Amino acid sequence: MPNDPIPTPSIEDLEDDPMSTEDNSIFRRRELLRPQHVPQKDRIVGRDGEIETVETLLKPAAFGDPPESGFLFGKTGTGKSLVAKHVTGRARGVAQIQNVDLVAAYVDCDQYNTETRAARKMAFEVRDAIDPEYYIPQEGVGASRYYDTLWNADGLLNEADSLVVILDEIDKLEMDAAEILSKLSRSEEAGKTGCYISVVAISNKTDYTDAPDERVASSFQDDPIVFPPYDANQLEAILERRSDAFVDGVLETGVLPLAAALAARDHGDARRALDILRTAGKLAERDSSESVTEERVRAADEYSDINRSVQVIRNGTPHSRYALFALSYLTKSKLTDSFSTGEVYDVYRVVADVTAGESLSHQRVLDLLKKWTLPEITESRHTGGGKAEGSYRVHRLLHDPDIVMSSCLEDDELQTVLDTLSKHQLS
Ligand SMILES: Nc1ncnc2c1ncn2[C@@H]1O[C@H](COP(=O)(O)OP(=O)(O)OP(=O)(O)O)[C@@H](O)[C@H]1O
């Protein structure tokens, strides 16, 4: 291309370029350790029963018969998404052999968290599978318009025998999650297109007795399929079957059992086990070392902890983050490490006023602060103030205050808040 603004050097010039040598002293197939990777069946450990159950739901669709829907429950990293994608993929493969049009759509409701976003994602997935030329508006229309593209008179699903929709992290939908499910089931009941619909809904919230979830659960005929956590041996077997992600011989003996044991400490979470192993590999790469050692696995475990906490904090509601910021600010500036709700509240009010222009009541802030104890970001307990004063609650931060403070606020808010607090002399 004569006027290409990005020049590509000649082959001769590239010969001595360090970029042309693939740095593979540690990883051979790094992609095997990514959380999105869906392994082949022989690499899936300890999920035969769950796979069989989901197969029973979806198999009919592969033969042109009506499939069933199901609800998958379990803590994070217990293989729910993996099993749903694995079985759906196989069903689609069998359908191709049978000349059956089985279309699959995967919607991550954490990312597409309103009914409109989820419906749009579903419509686009179906369109890409059936007719990539079919026009669907990107924005400016509501959920019903996206449902129409699927099952109105000339809708996409007229071309399909079955649709399998995986709604991952369905509890993250902001609206009543039951709504999207009832739209999907009603359209099939109404026989609008003659296309059978199966919904595989997935949730991390094992406690689904909350009202909305209960309605979601009741839209499925059978009991939820529960995914138990893995034990350390299963986690080690999962890691073992991905060890070809590494160059032969770089994993020192003891590395896989240690990563598995560390990941099993909280609840047996395969995502975390893989994350620890991948990070340990990256640390070895960074140090230009040729081996992944137990020491690096321990360091990776700490990183993984920090990453998890940062993610949990960023997902918090604005005022809960302001309250946590206030506690971290006090922890950083004072010599003590436990603070009463009143002390935190004084700082919180300044933070909330600067960032949101309003602050919540003392009681609300106490409730918000208590919520950080569950993911173990803080600790909170009653302390004796003597009989006359009565006991009162104190809060203690369990993480590095600098990391927590920068996770609580956006970069552009942070400096303004710090400047205002120093003017108020609240430290
Ligand atoms: N039984 C298993 N065998 C092999 N790999 C597994 C197994 N279970 C989970 N994994 C791997 O662990 C990671 C997380 O699994 P997955 O996303 O399926 O968990 P999940 O239960 O859906 O969790 P989350 O709710 O956090 O998404 C993925 O990389 C997946 O391939």
The ligand as a Gaussian input file, in Angstrom:
#p B3LYP/6-31G(d) Opt

LIG

0 1
 N      -14.401000     -29.340000      35.853000
 C      -13.549000     -28.536000      35.217000
 N      -12.578000     -29.057000      34.456000
 C      -11.728000     -28.254000      33.791000
 N      -11.754000     -26.920000      33.849000
 C      -12.699000     -26.340000      34.611000
 C      -13.643000     -27.112000      35.319000
 N      -14.476000     -26.296000      35.980000
 C      -14.093000     -25.041000      35.699000
 N      -13.016000     -25.056000      34.883000
 C      -12.327000     -23.872000      34.361000
 O      -12.354000     -22.871000      35.367000
 C      -12.684000     -21.587000      34.823000
 C      -13.967000     -21.073000      35.455000
 O      -15.033000     -21.958000      35.134000
 P      -16.505000     -21.423000      34.801000
 O      -16.439000     -20.078000      34.162000
 O      -17.226000     -22.496000      34.076000
 O      -17.065000     -21.285000      36.252000
 P      -18.466000     -20.740000      36.708000
 O      -19.011000     -21.718000      37.671000
 O      -19.303000     -20.387000      35.520000
 O      -18.010000     -19.459000      37.498000
 P      -18.429000     -17.946000      37.357000
 O      -19.749000     -17.890000      38.000000
 O      -17.372000     -17.227000      38.119000
 O      -18.429000     -17.638000      35.881000
 C      -12.793000     -21.799000      33.315000
 O      -11.558000     -21.486000      32.732000
 C      -13.081000     -23.280000      33.181000
 O      -12.588000     -23.768000      31.941000

